[in-house]
Amino acid sequence: MQNFTDDTITITELHINRAEALRYLHINGQAPAEILADLAAAEQQLLQTAQPRFVWQEFALQKAEEIALTGTNLTLKGADIAELLQDCDRCILLAATLGLAVDELIRRTELTDMSRALMLDACASAAVENLCDRVQQQLAEQFAAQGRYLTDRFSPGYGDLPLSLQKPLCATLNAQRLIGLTVSGSGILLPRKSVTAIIGISSRPQAKRQSGCATCNLAATCPFRKAGQNCGK
């Protein structure tokens, strides 16, 4: 896999968290050896196919009844995002994707081997989380050098932050031109294995929250899970 980078962040490779991939497959505990072998093969195929790309940008926050991003028409609505950003005067918008080739690989595989397609899908969900984690880790190191601290990331459609924010968020980042990321009429990211997120920037350390589908009270109705995606949390 080639390096993927922007002006300040370079990531040389992705890693797939095997436990996360198994969780997406609804396999708890120790998986049988044959499942692990098939999953390992799917991991390699997925990593050879993925074309990870990302874009991020920092914005000042204006806080009133709603939170506005200076220099944009973007407003952040909801009590959950307000709580996340309560100590923050700036934020980062992030968009990341594994690329269209991953979607095409999964679709082709569904026609001949549904079990393998499900494994590829699970690996892709874990891989895009890993991409976001790695970008956020390097951002955290950059901002820590300036005495600034990052919150966890928070995605449209998570909690009470509306999914309708996807389209203006991607437009603000010029994500279609820069990384090929678009939004469907129903707010689903295309390519499917993509994530958008908001990360707060504060002058003091921020507590980490529980994350992942298993701890989310919206898991049963999540639009991301229904579309085979995750929100990056």
C-alpha positions as CSV (number, residue, x, y, z in Angstrom):
1,M,0.0,0.0,0.0
2,Q,1.3,3.4,-0.9
3,N,1.6,6.2,1.7
4,F,-1.4,8.4,2.0
5,T,-0.8,11.9,3.3
6,D,-1.8,15.6,3.5
7,D,0.5,18.5,4.3
8,T,1.1,17.4,7.9
9,I,0.1,13.8,8.3
10,T,1.5,10.7,6.7
11,I,0.2,7.2,7.3
12,T,2.2,4.3,5.8
13,E,-0.3,1.5,6.3
14,L,-3.6,0.5,7.9
15,H,-4.2,-2.2,10.5
16,I,-7.4,-4.1,10.9
17,N,-8.4,-4.7,14.5
18,R,-9.4,-8.4,14.4
19,A,-11.6,-8.1,17.4
20,E,-13.5,-5.2,15.9
21,A,-14.0,-7.1,12.6
22,L,-15.3,-10.1,14.5
23,R,-17.7,-7.8,16.4
24,Y,-19.1,-6.5,13.1
25,L,-19.7,-10.1,12.2
26,H,-21.5,-10.6,15.5
27,I,-19.0,-13.2,16.6
28,N,-18.3,-13.0,20.3
29,G,-15.6,-14.9,22.2
30,Q,-13.0,-17.1,20.5
31,A,-13.8,-17.7,16.8
32,P,-13.2,-21.1,15.2
33,A,-9.9,-21.5,13.5
34,E,-11.5,-21.8,10.0
35,I,-13.3,-18.4,10.5
36,L,-10.0,-16.8,11.6
37,A,-8.2,-18.1,8.5
38,D,-11.0,-16.9,6.2
39,L,-10.9,-13.5,8.0
40,A,-7.2,-13.2,7.6
41,A,-7.5,-13.8,3.8
42,A,-10.3,-11.2,3.6
43,E,-8.1,-8.7,5.5
44,Q,-5.2,-9.1,3.0
45,Q,-7.6,-8.7,0.1
46,L,-9.2,-5.6,1.6
47,L,-5.9,-3.9,2.4
48,Q,-4.6,-4.6,-1.1
49,T,-7.7,-3.0,-2.5
50,A,-8.2,0.0,-0.2
51,Q,-7.2,3.5,-1.4
52,P,-7.4,5.4,1.8
53,R,-7.7,9.2,1.6
54,F,-8.6,11.9,4.2
55,V,-9.0,15.6,4.5
56,W,-9.2,17.8,7.6
57,Q,-9.5,21.5,8.4
58,E,-9.5,23.6,11.6
59,F,-12.2,26.2,12.4
60,A,-12.9,28.7,15.2
61,L,-16.2,28.2,17.0
62,Q,-18.9,30.8,17.7
63,K,-21.2,29.8,20.4
64,A,-24.8,31.1,20.9
65,E,-28.0,29.1,20.7
66,E,-26.2,26.9,18.2
67,I,-22.5,26.4,17.5
68,A,-21.3,28.0,14.3
69,L,-18.0,27.5,12.5
70,T,-16.4,30.8,11.7
71,G,-16.1,31.5,7.9
72,T,-18.7,28.9,7.0
73,N,-22.4,28.4,6.9
74,L,-22.2,25.3,9.0
75,T,-23.9,25.1,12.4
76,L,-23.8,22.2,14.8
77,K,-27.1,21.4,16.4
78,G,-27.9,19.2,19.4
79,A,-27.1,18.8,23.1
80,D,-24.6,16.0,22.5
81,I,-22.2,18.0,20.3
82,A,-22.7,21.0,22.6
83,E,-21.5,18.9,25.5
84,L,-18.6,17.5,23.6
85,L,-17.4,21.1,22.6
86,Q,-18.3,22.8,25.9
87,D,-14.6,23.5,26.7
88,C,-13.5,24.1,23.1
89,D,-13.0,27.3,21.2
90,R,-12.0,25.6,17.9
91,C,-12.7,22.3,16.2
92,I,-11.5,20.0,13.4
93,L,-13.7,18.7,10.6
94,L,-12.4,15.4,9.3
95,A,-13.5,13.2,6.4
96,A,-11.9,9.9,5.5
97,T,-12.6,7.1,3.0
98,L,-11.2,3.7,1.9
99,G,-12.2,4.6,-1.7
100,L,-14.6,3.3,-4.3
101,A,-12.6,0.2,-5.1
102,V,-13.6,-1.3,-1.7
103,D,-17.3,-0.8,-2.4
104,E,-16.8,-2.4,-5.8
105,L,-14.9,-5.4,-4.3
106,I,-17.6,-6.1,-1.8
107,R,-20.4,-5.8,-4.4
108,R,-18.6,-8.2,-6.8
109,T,-17.9,-10.7,-4.0
110,E,-21.6,-10.6,-2.9
111,L,-22.5,-12.2,-6.3
112,T,-20.4,-15.3,-5.7
113,D,-19.5,-15.7,-2.0
114,M,-21.7,-13.9,0.5
115,S,-19.7,-15.2,3.5
116,R,-16.5,-13.7,2.1
117,A,-18.4,-10.5,1.2
118,L,-19.5,-10.2,4.9
119,M,-16.0,-10.6,6.0
120,L,-14.7,-8.0,3.6
121,D,-17.4,-5.6,4.8
122,A,-16.4,-6.2,8.4
123,C,-12.7,-5.7,7.7
124,A,-13.5,-2.5,5.8
125,S,-15.5,-1.1,8.7
126,A,-12.6,-1.9,11.1
127,A,-10.1,-0.4,8.6
128,V,-11.8,2.9,8.2
129,E,-12.0,3.2,12.0
130,N,-8.3,2.6,12.1
131,L,-7.7,5.3,9.5
132,C,-9.6,7.8,11.6
133,D,-7.8,6.7,14.7
134,R,-4.4,7.1,13.1
135,V,-5.2,10.6,11.7
136,Q,-6.6,11.7,15.0
137,Q,-3.6,10.4,16.9
138,Q,-1.2,12.4,14.8
139,L,-3.4,15.5,15.1
140,A,-3.4,15.0,18.8
141,E,0.4,15.0,18.9
142,Q,0.5,18.1,16.7
143,F,-1.9,20.1,18.9
144,A,-0.3,18.8,22.2
145,A,2.9,20.4,21.1
146,Q,1.0,23.7,21.1
147,G,-0.6,23.0,24.5
148,R,-3.9,22.1,23.0
149,Y,-6.0,19.0,23.5
150,L,-8.5,17.1,21.4
151,T,-11.9,15.6,22.3
152,D,-13.1,12.3,20.9
153,R,-14.5,12.5,17.4
154,F,-18.2,12.8,16.9
155,S,-20.1,12.1,13.7
156,P,-23.3,13.3,12.1
157,G,-26.1,10.8,12.8
158,Y,-24.6,9.9,16.2
159,G,-26.6,11.0,19.3
160,D,-28.8,14.0,18.4
161,L,-26.4,15.4,15.9
162,P,-28.4,15.3,12.7
163,L,-27.4,13.1,9.8
164,S,-28.4,16.0,7.5
165,L,-25.1,17.6,8.5
166,Q,-23.2,15.2,6.3
167,K,-23.7,17.1,3.1
168,P,-22.7,20.6,4.3
169,L,-19.8,19.2,6.2
170,C,-18.4,17.5,3.1
171,A,-19.0,20.7,1.1
172,T,-17.1,22.7,3.7
173,L,-14.2,20.4,3.3
174,N,-14.5,20.2,-0.5
175,A,-14.4,16.5,0.1
176,Q,-15.7,15.5,-3.3
177,R,-12.9,17.1,-5.1
178,L,-10.2,16.3,-2.6
179,I,-10.9,12.7,-1.7
180,G,-13.9,11.7,-3.9
181,L,-16.4,11.6,-1.1
182,T,-20.0,12.4,-1.8
183,V,-23.3,12.2,0.1
184,S,-26.5,10.5,-1.1
185,G,-29.9,12.2,-0.9
186,S,-30.6,10.2,2.4
187,G,-27.3,11.4,3.9
188,I,-25.3,8.2,3.4
189,L,-21.6,8.7,2.5
190,L,-20.4,7.4,-0.9
191,P,-18.1,5.4,-1.0
192,R,-19.8,3.6,1.8
193,K,-16.7,2.8,3.8
194,S,-16.2,6.5,4.8
195,V,-16.5,8.6,7.9
196,T,-17.0,12.3,8.7
197,A,-16.4,13.6,12.1
198,I,-16.0,16.7,14.4
199,I,-13.2,16.9,16.9
200,G,-13.0,19.6,19.5
201,I,-9.9,21.6,20.4
202,S,-9.5,22.7,24.0
203,S,-6.8,24.4,26.2
204,R,-7.2,21.6,28.7
205,P,-7.2,17.8,28.6
206,Q,-10.4,16.2,27.6
207,A,-11.9,13.0,29.1
208,K,-12.3,10.1,26.8
209,R,-15.7,8.6,26.3
210,Q,-16.8,5.1,25.7
211,S,-16.9,4.3,22.0
212,G,-18.0,1.7,19.5
213,C,-21.4,0.3,18.4
214,A,-21.5,-2.0,21.4
215,T,-21.8,1.0,23.8
216,C,-24.0,3.2,21.6
217,N,-27.7,3.5,22.6
218,L,-28.6,4.1,18.9
219,A,-27.1,0.8,17.6
220,A,-30.5,-0.7,16.9
221,T,-31.7,2.2,14.7
222,C,-28.3,3.5,13.5
223,P,-28.5,4.6,9.8
224,F,-24.8,3.8,9.4
225,R,-25.2,0.2,10.5
226,K,-28.2,-0.2,8.2
227,A,-26.1,1.0,5.3
228,G,-23.2,-1.2,6.2
229,Q,-21.2,1.7,7.6
230,N,-20.1,3.0,11.0
231,C,-19.9,6.5,12.3
232,G,-16.2,6.3,13.4
233,K,-16.9,6.4,17.1
